[in-house]
Amino acid sequence: MAADAALAMPPAAAPTRPRVLLVGTALAAGASFMTVMGLIGIYLSRRADVISSGATWLPDKTQIPLTPGNLAFGTMLLSAVAVTWAVDAVGKDDRKMAYLALGLTLLFGLSVVNLTVFLYKISGLSVSTTPGLLFYAVTGTHLAMMFGGMAFLVVMTIRVLAGDYRGRDREGVVSAALFWYATVAAHAVIWLAIYITK
């Protein structure tokens, strides 16, 4: 009778696959975000010291206009919407919309890189000055974070194209979106701390 009861039991469910990519991406995104925040903290601390001594922070003939920074921030917000759209499209197995959304996210990312390089050219900041060194350290680290995020998105686009992610299995695209959200959040702090308050 015990043998019959054992045969009537349903088989054990397959073990759930660990979300290694998602956890690893969360750790990498957090580390990247904190690196940028640490550099911003140094920038703000040095700026506060200089201003409290009665001197001006930015050297003469330096200009950081609001328009490129505002456009870059707005574009980053649009890219966050686009990457969310990509995650949703992959979840619905709508590959055409997923390609379009991933492509738009990459296009928005390249636009922000272009705006940042334009800001470098017109700012007139020299790396030989403390404000210039810190400005380029903060924004350059964020650009490196953006390039990492865009490379991740390119790999996930190729994997979606290959059919690796569809329907509920979209861990890679969700991971890339998570890293991209951290990049957008870091840019928001840079926009406020450096481009707006100068």
C-alpha positions in Angstrom: 0.0 0.0 0.0 2.9 2.4 0.8 4.4 1.5 -2.6 1.1 2.4 -4.3 1.0 5.8 -2.5 4.5 6.6 -3.6 3.7 5.8 -7.2 0.6 8.1 -7.1 2.7 11.1 -6.0 3.4 13.6 -8.8 7.1 14.0 -9.7 9.0 16.8 -8.0 9.1 20.1 -9.7 12.3 21.0 -11.6 14.5 23.3 -9.5 14.3 26.9 -10.3 17.2 28.2 -12.3 19.2 30.8 -10.3 19.1 34.3 -11.7 22.9 34.6 -11.9 22.9 37.2 -14.6 20.4 39.4 -12.9 22.2 39.2 -9.5 25.6 39.9 -11.1 24.2 42.8 -13.1 22.6 44.3 -10.0 26.0 44.1 -8.2 27.8 45.6 -11.2 25.2 48.4 -11.6 25.4 49.2 -7.9 29.2 49.3 -8.0 29.3 51.5 -11.1 26.7 53.9 -9.6 28.6 54.2 -6.4 31.8 54.9 -8.2 30.2 57.8 -10.0 28.6 59.0 -6.7 32.0 58.9 -5.0 33.5 61.0 -7.7 30.6 63.5 -7.4 31.1 63.6 -3.7 34.8 64.6 -4.2 33.7 67.2 -6.8 31.1 68.7 -4.5 33.5 68.7 -1.5 36.2 70.5 -3.4 33.8 73.0 -4.9 32.3 73.8 -1.4 35.8 74.3 0.0 36.7 76.7 -2.8 33.4 78.7 -2.6 33.6 78.9 1.2 37.1 80.5 0.9 35.5 83.3 -1.3 37.0 82.2 -4.6 35.2 81.1 -7.7 35.0 77.5 -8.6 35.1 77.5 -12.4 38.1 79.3 -14.1 37.5 82.4 -16.2 36.3 81.9 -19.7 34.7 78.5 -18.7 31.2 77.9 -19.8 28.9 75.0 -19.1 25.7 76.0 -20.8 22.4 74.5 -19.7 21.1 73.5 -23.1 23.4 70.5 -23.8 23.1 69.2 -20.2 19.3 69.5 -20.3 19.0 67.9 -23.6 21.3 65.0 -22.5 19.2 64.5 -19.3 15.9 64.6 -21.3 17.4 62.1 -23.7 18.4 59.8 -20.9 14.9 59.8 -19.5 13.6 58.9 -23.0 16.1 56.1 -23.1 14.7 54.7 -19.8 11.2 54.7 -21.3 12.6 52.9 -24.5 14.4 50.2 -22.5 11.3 49.6 -20.4 9.4 49.2 -23.7 12.0 46.7 -24.8 11.5 44.5 -21.7 7.8 44.6 -22.2 8.0 43.7 -25.9 10.3 40.8 -25.2 7.9 39.6 -22.5 5.0 39.7 -25.0 7.2 38.0 -27.6 6.8 41.0 -29.9 10.2 40.8 -31.5 9.7 43.7 -34.0 8.8 46.1 -31.2 11.7 44.7 -29.1 14.2 45.5 -31.9 12.7 48.9 -32.3 12.9 49.7 -28.6 16.4 48.4 -28.1 17.5 50.3 -31.2 16.0 53.5 -29.9 17.7 53.0 -26.5 21.0 52.7 -28.2 20.3 55.7 -30.4 19.4 57.8 -27.3 22.6 56.6 -25.6 24.7 57.6 -28.6 23.0 61.0 -28.6 23.9 61.6 -25.0 27.5 60.7 -25.8 27.4 63.2 -28.6 26.0 65.9 -26.4 28.6 65.2 -23.7 31.5 65.5 -26.2 30.0 68.7 -27.5 29.9 70.0 -24.0 33.6 69.1 -23.6 34.5 71.1 -26.7 32.7 74.3 -25.7 33.3 74.2 -21.9 36.9 75.5 -22.1 37.9 73.5 -19.0 41.5 72.3 -18.8 42.5 69.0 -17.2 45.4 70.9 -15.6 42.9 72.7 -13.2 41.2 71.0 -10.3 37.6 71.8 -11.5 38.5 70.5 -15.0 40.1 67.3 -13.7 37.1 66.5 -11.5 34.6 67.5 -14.2 36.2 65.1 -16.7 36.7 62.4 -14.1 33.0 62.4 -13.2 31.6 62.7 -16.7 34.2 60.4 -18.2 33.4 57.7 -15.7 29.7 58.1 -16.5 30.5 57.8 -20.2 32.4 54.6 -19.5 29.3 53.3 -17.7 27.2 54.3 -20.7 29.5 52.4 -23.1 29.2 49.4 -20.8 25.5 49.6 -20.8 25.2 50.1 -24.5 27.5 47.1 -25.1 25.3 45.0 -22.8 22.2 46.2 -24.8 23.9 45.2 -28.1 24.6 41.7 -26.8 21.0 41.4 -25.6 19.7 42.6 -28.9 21.7 39.9 -30.7 20.4 37.3 -28.3 16.8 38.4 -28.8 17.5 38.2 -32.6 18.8 34.7 -32.1 15.6 33.7 -30.2 17.3 33.2 -26.8 14.9 35.5 -25.0 11.1 35.4 -25.5 8.0 35.4 -23.4 8.6 35.0 -19.7 12.3 34.1 -20.2 13.7 37.6 -20.5 16.4 37.7 -17.8 19.1 39.1 -20.0 17.0 42.0 -21.3 15.8 42.7 -17.7 19.4 42.7 -16.6 20.5 45.1 -19.3 17.6 47.4 -18.4 18.6 47.3 -14.8 22.1 48.4 -15.6 20.7 51.1 -17.9 18.4 52.4 -15.1 21.5 52.8 -12.9 23.2 54.7 -15.7 20.2 57.0 -16.0 20.1 57.6 -12.2 23.8 58.5 -12.2 23.2 60.9 -15.1 20.4 62.6 -13.1 22.8 63.3 -10.2 25.5 64.6 -12.6 22.9 66.8 -14.3 21.8 68.4 -11.0 25.2 68.6 -9.2 27.4 69.6 -12.2 25.4 70.9 -15.1 22.7 72.8 -13.1 24.4 74.1 -9.9 27.9 74.3 -11.6 
